[in-house]
């Protein structure tokens, strides 16, 4: 479980480095998005037959980072909508 959290934090941090621009996300949000991205990556790797959902492999890691980048974009879009509607 601790390894899963550490992997989620690493994946989330990599996704933030890859995504251009400044993200207004906390460390907790980065961790959560990384965890969700790692589950998505593991699920896709499992469907493709390269490993288990919670098993760390190259394809799952790459897909997890891509999914996390997309999730960060969605989170930014949702937080941007909230800020613009308040103003």
N, C-alpha and C positions, 0 to 999 in steps of 0.2 A: 504494500500500500504506500509506503514512503517512497519507494522507487517510482511509483505511478505519479505521485505528487511532484517529485523532482523532474521527471520527464515532462510533465505538463507545464511546469515553470520554464523549462528550457525551450520547449516547443513554442510557448507563448512569447518568450523573449525573442526567439528567432523570427517569429512572425512579425513582431513589432519592428525589428531591424529591417526586415524585407519590405514591409509596407512603407511607402514614401509618406513624408509629412509627419507632423507632430500628432501623436495620439494622446488624448486626455483620459487615460485609463490608469487606475491604481494597480498596485502589484497584485492585489486580490483578484481584480478583474482580469488581469493578464494570466494569472494562474488558472482561473476558471475557464477562460477561453482556450487556454492551452490544454486543459483536461478534456474539454468537450472535443477539441480538434484531435486529440490523441485517441479518444474513443471512436470518432468518425474514421480516422486513419486505420485503426486496428480492425474496425468492422469491414472496411473496404478490402484490406489485406486478407481478412478471413474469407470474404466472399470470393476473392481471386485465388484462394488456396495457398497463399504464401506464409500464413501463420495464424496464430490465435489472436483474438481481440486484444488481450492484455500482454501479448508477446511482442517484444521490441524487435522489429526487423526494418530493413532499409526502405522497402516500399511503404510500409505503414508509417514510418517516420516522415517520409517525403509527403505523403498524402495528408498526414496530420498537420504538417507545417502549412501546406496549401489551404487546408480547411480552416486553420486558425487565422491565416491572413484574411480569408473571406469573412470569418466571424468578426474579426476586428473591424472590417469595413462596415458590416451590418451594425455593430455596436456603435460605431461613430455616427452612422446615419440616424440611428434611433436617438442617440443623445443630442445630435444636432437638431433634429425635429423638435425635441422637447425644449431646447434652449430658444429656438426661433419662435415657438408658439408662446413662450412666456414673455418675450420682449414686446 
